[in-house]
Amino acid sequence: MDHTLRRRLIEALKARSWTYLDTERAAEGIAGLYEDGEGEWRVRLSKVTDELDLYLVARNENEVSVFDSPLEGRARDVASALNELEGHDSDATGTH
């Protein structure tokens, strides 16, 4: 992820009422895993334990998640922001 896209991601997450610190942490983690590709970013549910669910953000089920969160709303925000930055029409945040 280049510097410009990272900055735009931070701004997109701040526009979704994230704190600056949270946007920086998320962008740093996403930048390390982000790869250009085809398709929209989606959120899928992963059962870690009986008590812990994680919401994963990836383009496809078989791809590495760029963002994991126990909070579905946070994962949806990230998927939506990435889709917005890449120019996808849909927010593609349906849980799979």
C-alpha positions in Angstrom: 0.0 0.0 0.0 1.5 3.3 -1.0 1.7 6.3 1.2 -1.1 8.1 -0.6 -3.5 5.2 -0.3 -2.6 4.8 3.3 -3.4 8.5 4.0 -6.7 8.2 2.2 -7.6 5.1 4.2 -6.9 7.0 7.5 -9.1 9.8 6.3 -11.9 7.5 5.3 -11.8 5.7 8.7 -11.8 9.1 10.5 -14.8 10.1 8.5 -16.5 7.0 10.0 -15.9 8.4 13.5 -12.7 6.4 14.3 -10.2 8.0 16.5 -6.9 9.0 15.0 -5.0 6.4 17.0 -7.3 3.6 15.9 -7.0 4.7 12.2 -3.2 4.8 12.4 -3.1 1.3 14.0 -5.5 -0.1 11.4 -3.8 1.5 8.5 -0.4 0.2 9.6 -1.6 -3.3 9.9 -3.6 -3.2 6.6 -0.6 -1.6 4.8 1.5 -4.7 5.6 -1.0 -7.1 4.2 -2.6 -5.1 1.4 -2.2 -6.2 -2.2 -3.8 -4.9 -5.3 -6.3 -7.2 -6.7 -9.7 -7.8 -8.3 -13.0 -7.7 -6.6 -14.6 -6.0 -3.6 -13.5 -6.3 0.0 -15.9 -8.4 2.0 -16.4 -9.2 5.7 -16.6 -12.8 6.8 -17.2 -14.4 10.2 -14.6 -16.7 11.7 -15.4 -18.7 14.8 -12.2 -18.7 16.9 -13.6 -20.3 20.0 -17.1 -20.7 21.4 -16.7 -17.3 23.0 -14.8 -15.4 20.4 -15.8 -14.5 16.9 -13.6 -12.5 14.5 -14.7 -10.6 11.5 -12.2 -10.8 8.7 -11.8 -8.4 5.8 -10.6 -10.0 2.6 -11.5 -10.0 -1.1 -12.2 -13.8 -1.1 -12.5 -16.5 1.5 -9.2 -18.1 0.6 -7.2 -14.9 0.8 -5.4 -13.5 3.9 -7.4 -11.1 5.8 -6.0 -7.5 5.9 -8.0 -6.6 9.1 -9.5 -8.8 11.9 -11.8 -7.5 14.6 -14.1 -8.9 17.2 -16.4 -5.9 16.3 -18.4 -6.4 13.1 -18.9 -2.7 12.7 -15.2 -2.1 12.6 -14.6 -4.7 10.0 -17.5 -3.3 7.9 -16.0 0.2 8.1 -12.6 -1.1 6.8 -14.2 -3.1 4.0 -16.4 -0.1 3.0 -13.4 2.3 3.2 -11.2 0.0 1.0 -14.0 -0.4 -1.5 -14.5 3.3 -1.6 -10.8 4.0 -2.1 -10.6 1.4 -4.9 -13.7 2.8 -6.6 -16.0 -0.2 -6.1 -19.7 0.8 -6.3 -21.0 -1.5 -3.6 -19.8 -1.4 0.0 -19.7 -5.2 -0.2 -19.8 -5.7 3.5 -22.1 -8.7 3.7 -20.9 -11.2 6.2 -20.1 -14.6 4.6 
